């Protein structure tokens, strides 16, 4: 998701918060249909070989996200089918391969891959390093079988609860020029199946440190690495103190950072989070030297992504349309962490942007379906507005804050790892004693609002969020 902030040089600072905390997995799988996949890098050339253990008319790729802004599929721009008689095309929400003759896809299909650093809508992207190394998401290779291209067009975008004829691919990773990197460690050869992480093929600088291991592009501006190594452990410790153990699978995460070069008139930061791993990418002349604005945005970035170790991995949302729970919640976690760790941090500026964006993105259209429209920013902004409402209700009830509200939800749902909309709204009703707050939020989620500013002002007034309304705009006052 894209957040725009005006930099000191009047260029747009773009922070792209792409894939959020681990998305709910589809299922149940028919894992017997899962293919064997080999990813090979040799002399800088990348190939992907699929060996299918059964015949199928169509194989559809689970990861078929669209490129942000242009809203076009990424895979056809990067993967080229080398096997004769096999066609790659888009059907509905998915990239598929099929036989040109209409029969079964050949049991062995090879692709040549030209990795590109593009931002994706709510999905983990390929990282391209300036020295030719490439890091690929481990689950990028998963596919499922279908009986026809028409059947692919009918598959919903959200696969929660959908039975699929496929499963996590068994992927072997090889780099003929040296060992591959996985979870901060080198391997001569590696096989993954259900893990959600990244595998790096090529060289990168690995630096273990207290509370954090970093994997840095060798040409990354040095100040970025210094700030990450200094700040990420601090924010992680803050969250640990307030919320207890995370869902990251360890207390010392890995941060992997790529550098796409000093592109003129660009300042770009992007990233996402996986269990025990934060991935980030930077690009543009605006990032080559530290400024107060760059430091502010980079700290925000780290704080938001680190928050997903708790809100997104300790617990995750139930359906993709509930991403407001994790994204908006992580935004408010980041604001409160930065407020606590940096006395100069302007929390009202950040939260005012959330309010303004929620107003513009919920007028006449429901927040829950924002992803279908490509308006993922609504999950962040309106989710933060709803979180601010819960925080104020908690403060009125017992003097608590957002972390107090969140800690109860995390503890109640760690066992099944799922935080549903009903559970979140139920906690709001208990904290506020006012069930109409949950009713009004549900209406904004499902229908949007004719006058979102008035709806948000009403939520804030009843919950106790300090604000005023001027010219129809909701303005936070403290």
PABA-481477 format. One record per residue (C-alpha): residue in one letter; x, y, z. Coordinates in steps of 0.1 Angstrom, whole numbers, plus 2048, in hexadecimal, padded with zeros to 3 digits. Layout:
<sites>
aXYZ ...
</sites>
This chain:
<sites>
x800800800 x80D8227F7 x81183F810 x81C861802 x82F879817 x83E89A80B x86389A80F x87A8B8816 x8838B87F1 x85F8BA7E6 x8618977D7 x84887C7E0 x8548647FA x8438437F2 x84182880D x8328097FD x8257F2818 x81D7D4802 x8167B2810 x80B7B5833 x80D79B84E x809778842 x7E877582F x7D075A839 x7D973A827 x7C072A80F x7B5707815 x7B16EC81B x7CC6E2802 x7CD6C27ED x7F26BF7F3 x7F66A07DE x7F46B67C0 x8106CD7CA x82C6CF7B0 x8526CC7B4 x8636ED7AB x8886F57A5 x8947197A5 x8B771C796 x8CE73A793 x8EC73677C x90275276F x8E776B77A x8CC759766 x8AE74C778 x89872E76E x87A71E77F x8726FA777 x8506EA780 x84C6C5782 x8276BC786 x81D69A794 x7FB699782 x7EA6A6763 x7D66C6764 x7C76DC749 x7D06FB75D x7E8704779 x7E172578A x7FA73979E x7F07427C1 x8057617C1 x7F57747A5 x7F67977B3 x7F37B779E x80D7D179B x8047F07AF x7F880E79C x7F67FD77A x7E17E0787 x7F07C776F x7FE7A4777 x8237A2780 x82B77E776 x82778174F x84079E750 x85A78A762 x85476575A x858758737 x84B73572E x86772171D x854700719 x8446FE6F6 x81E6FC6F5 x81870C717 x80672D71A x806745737 x7E875D73A x7D276F753 x7B076175C x79C773776 x7B2779795 x7CD76078B x7EA75B774 x7E7738764 x7FA72174D x7E870A735 x7F06F5716 x7EB7076F5 x7D86E96E8 x7BF6E7705 x7CD6C7713 x7E06C1734 x7FD6D873C x81F6C5736 x82C6B5756 x84C6CA753 x84A6EF74D x86870774E x86772D752 x88474574E x881762766 x88B786764 x886793787 x87A7B778A x8747CD7A8 x84F7D77A6 x8377DF7C1 x8197C77C4 x7F77CA7D3 x7F77B87F5 x81079E7EB x8347967F1 x84A7A37D5 x86B7987C6 x8897AB7D4 x8A47B47BB x8C67BE7C9 x8DE7D67B7 x8F97BC7B4 x8E37A37A1 x8D778F7BF x8B17887C1 x89B77E7DE x87B76B7D6 x85D7647ED x85D73F7F5 x83773B7EE x83974D7CC x83A72A7BC x81971C7C9 x7FF7107B0 x7DE6FF7AF x7CE6EA794 x7AD6F2781 x7996E1766 x7976FE74E x7A1723748 x77C72C74F x77E71B771 x79C731779 x788750771 x76E74678A x7867417A8 x78275D7C2 x79E7747CB x79B76B7F0 x7A27467F3 x79B743818 x78872281E x78A7197F9 x7956F57F2 x7B16F67D8 x7BF6DA7C3 x7E36E27CB x7F96EB7E8 x81A6FB7F3 x8336F27D9 x8536DF7E3 x86D6F87D6 x8926F17D3 x8A87107D1 x8CA70F7C1 x8E47297B8 x90071B7A3 x9167397AD x9147347D2 x8FD72B7F0 x8DA7397F4 x8CF74D812 x8B0744827 x8A7752849 x8C976384B x8DD743845 x8EF736826 x8E6713816 x8F77017FA x8D46F67EF x8B36FC800 x8906EC7FE x8716FE80B x84D6F480B x835707821 x84C721830 x84474682A x864758826 x87D76380B x89B7517FB x8B77677EE x8CC75B7D1 x8EC76E7CD x9027817E6 x8F7799801 x9077A6820 x8FA79383F x9017A5860 x8F6794880 x8EF7AC89D x8E07AE8BF x8BA7A98BA x8BC7AB894 x8CD79B876 x8CF7B1856 x8D37A6832 x8DD7C581F x8E17CE7FA x9077D67F7 x8FF7F87E7 x8E48027FF x8EB82680C x8FD81E82D x8E7835843 x8C881F83C x8D980084A x8E5813868 x8C2820870 x8B37FE86C x8CC7ED883 x8C880889D x8A280C89D x8927EA894 x89D7D88B5 x8907F68C9 x86D7F58BA x86C7CF8BC x8757D18E1 x8597EB8E7 x83F7D58D7 x84B7B78EB x8477CA90B x8247D5903 x8167B68F2 x82C7988FD x83977F8E4 x8357848BF x82D76B8A4 x84E770892 x85C74F89C x87975E8AF x88477E8C1 x89F7878A8 x89078E886 x8A2792865 x89F7B2850 x8A77AE82B x8AC7CE818 x8B07D37F2 x8BB7F27DF x8AD7FA7BD x8C58177B6 x8C583D7B8 x8AA84379E x8A6868798 x88987B7A7 x87D85D7BA x87C8547DF x86D8327E5 x86B81A802 x8597F9801 x8567DA816 x8437BE827 x8457A6843 x847780847 x84D76A865 x86E776874 x87678B855 x8717AF84A x8797B6826 x87E7DA81A x8887EA7F9 x89580D7F2 x8998227D2 x8A08457C8 x8B78637CC x8A286E7E9 x8AD8507FE x8D38547F7 x8D886B815 x8C886D837 x8AF88983E x89688E85A x87A884843 x88B865837 x89385A85A x86F860865 x86184C848 x87A82F84C x87382D871 x84E82C86A x854811851 x8677FB86A x84E801885 x8307F786F x8407D8861 x84D7CD883 x82A7D1891 x81E7B587A x83379C88E x8177A08A7 x7F87AC894 x7FA796876 x80F778882 x8067738A6 x7E3777898 x7D777D875 x7B7788865 x79D76E85A x79677B837 x7A979281F x78D7AC822 x7967AF848 x7B97BC840 x7AE7DD852 x7B37CA873 x7D87C386D x7E27E1857 x7D07FD86A x7D97ED88B x7FE7EB881 x7FD810877 x7F081A899 x80A8038AA x825815896 x81883789F x81782F8C4 x83A81E8C3 x84A83C8B2 x8388548CA x8488418E7 x86A83D8D8 x86E8608C8 x86287E8DC x8638938BC x84C87C8A9 x82C88D89D x8128728A2 x7F588A89A x803890877 x80486B870 x7E186487E x7D288286C x7DD87384C x7CB852855 x7AB86585C x7AD87983C x7B485B826 x799846836 x78086282E x78A862809 x78C83C805 x76B833816 x75384B806 x7388377F5 x74C8177F6 x7527FC810 x7757F9820 x7737D3821 x7747D17FB x78F7EB7F6 x7A87D07EB x7927C67CE x7937EB7C3 x7B87ED7C7 x7B38067E3 x7C77F47FE x7D081480F x7AC81481D x7B67F6833 x7D280A843 x7C082B847 x79D81F851 x7AC803866 x7C081D879 x7A183387E x78E81588D x7AC80D8A2 x7AD8318AF x78882C8B9 x79080D8CC x7AE81D8DD x79983A8E9 x77E8238F6 x79880F909 x7A782F918 x784839924 x77E817933 x79E811947 x7B882B93C x7C8812923 x7D3818900 x7D58078DE x7ED7EC8EB x7D67E5908 x7B97DF8F0 x7CF7CA8D9 x7E07B58F4 x7BE7A78FF x7B679D8DB x7D878D8D5 x7D77798F4 x7B376D8ED x7BC7628C9 x7DF7558CA x7D47318CB x7C27318A9 x7D674E89C x7B875F88C x7A9781896 x787784886 x7727A387F x758797898 x7737938B3 x7827B58AD x7607C78AD x7557B38CB x7737BF8DE x76A7E38D4 x7477DF8E1 x7547D2902 x76E7ED906 x7558098FD x7347FC90B x72580A8EA x71C7EF8D0 x71280A8B7 x7378118B1 x73C7EE8A3 x71C7F188F x72781187F x74A803877 x73A7E5867 x7257FC851 x74580E846 x7567ED83F x7397DF82A x72A7FE81A x74081C820 x72F83D828 x71F859816 x73187182E x74F85E83D x75B87D84F x73A87F862 x73C85A86A x75F85C877 x75787B88C x73A86889B x75184A8A4 x76B8618B3 x7528758C7 x7428568D7 x7638448DD x7758638E9 x78F86B8CE x7978908D2 x78E8A28B2 x77B8BF8A2 x7698C2881 x7718E086A x7618E4848 x7578C0848 x77A8B3850 x78289F870 x7A18AE880 x7B389D89D x7BA8B58B9 x7D38A28CF 
</sites>
